[in-house]
Amino acid sequence: YDVDPFHFYVITEVDDEGAHIVGYFSKEKVSAEDYNLACILTFPQYQKCGYGKFIISLSYELSKREGKPGSPEKPLSDLGKISYRSYWTHVLLTLFGSQTGEENVQIKDISNMTGIKTEDIISTLQSLNMIRFWKGQHVVFVMQDFLKKYMAQKKKIRLCDSKCLTWTPHAERKKGGSD
């Protein structure tokens, strides 16, 4: 299998004995569909520890740095659908929870803030029954009681902290530099 069209990102956990590979993801170097993740793997001994969502969030942090919202390569597996829908839901509800409700935010604005493609935002909002037709147009309807319940859960999700990420998009790197 030709791996040349892909970048590979390896995630490690570091302890006193050194760095241990937790998993990885691959991303096409050039994607006409704006895929930000082609393949994802978390090794069995690290599954159920939050690394899958961490890897997903890392792929979106890279998309934001590149200035172009992304989406995982389709079709998603059943587990992939569950993982991504859970991640997208968390990101969107956390974003809505941080707003006053007075903002007039467009789906495109949400996409730019989160790095998530508009189609994935819309499908997630539809699954949460948060898209309504009002005065001749589709609007996002945030149910405050639902949002308050979600925020009260204070779910601890292992996500990539953009402040800790040192990464320059490949298109911005100097020729002859190291990858």
Residue pairs with C-beta under 8 A, 6 or more apart in sequence:
3 26
5 28
5 29
5 30
6 26
6 27
6 28
6 29
6 38
7 26
7 27
7 28
7 29
7 170
7 179
8 24
8 25
8 26
9 24
9 25
9 26
9 27
9 55
9 58
9 59
9 62
10 21
10 23
10 24
11 21
11 22
11 23
11 24
11 25
11 51
11 54
11 55
11 58
12 19
12 20
12 21
12 22
13 19
13 20
13 22
13 46
14 20
21 43
22 42
22 43
22 46
22 51
23 40
23 41
23 42
23 43
23 46
23 51
23 52
23 55
24 40
24 41
24 55
25 37
25 38
25 39
25 40
25 41
25 55
25 58
25 59
26 37
26 38
26 39
27 35
27 36
27 37
27 38
27 59
27 62
28 35
28 38
28 73
29 170
31 70
33 71
33 73
34 68
34 69
34 70
34 71
34 117
35 70
35 71
35 72
35 73
36 59
36 60
36 62
36 63
36 70
36 71
36 72
36 115
37 55
37 56
37 59
37 70
37 72
37 73
38 73
39 73
40 52
40 55
40 56
40 72
40 80
42 51
42 52
42 55
49 158
50 157
50 158
51 158
52 83
53 83
53 86
53 87
53 90
53 157
53 158
53 159
54 158
54 159
54 160
56 72
56 83
56 84
56 87
57 87
57 159
57 160
58 160
58 165
59 70
59 72
60 70
60 91
60 114
60 115
60 116
60 160
61 115
61 160
61 162
61 165
61 167
62 70
62 167
62 169
63 69
63 70
63 115
64 114
64 115
64 162
65 165
65 167
65 168
65 169
66 169
66 171
67 169
69 111
69 112
69 114
69 115
69 116
69 117
69 118
70 115
70 116
70 117
71 116
71 117
71 119
71 120
72 80
72 84
76 84
84 120
85 124
85 127
88 116
88 120
88 121
88 124
89 124
89 127
89 128
90 155
90 157
91 114
91 116
92 110
92 114
92 121
92 124
92 125
92 128
93 147
93 150
93 151
94 151
95 110
95 113
95 114
96 142
96 147
97 147
97 150
97 151
99 105
101 142
101 144
105 140
107 118
107 121
107 122
107 140
108 118
110 116
110 121
111 117
111 118
111 121
114 121
122 131
125 131
125 140
128 146
130 140
130 141
130 142
130 143
131 138
131 139
131 140
131 141
132 138
132 139
132 140
132 141
133 139
134 141
170 179
173 179
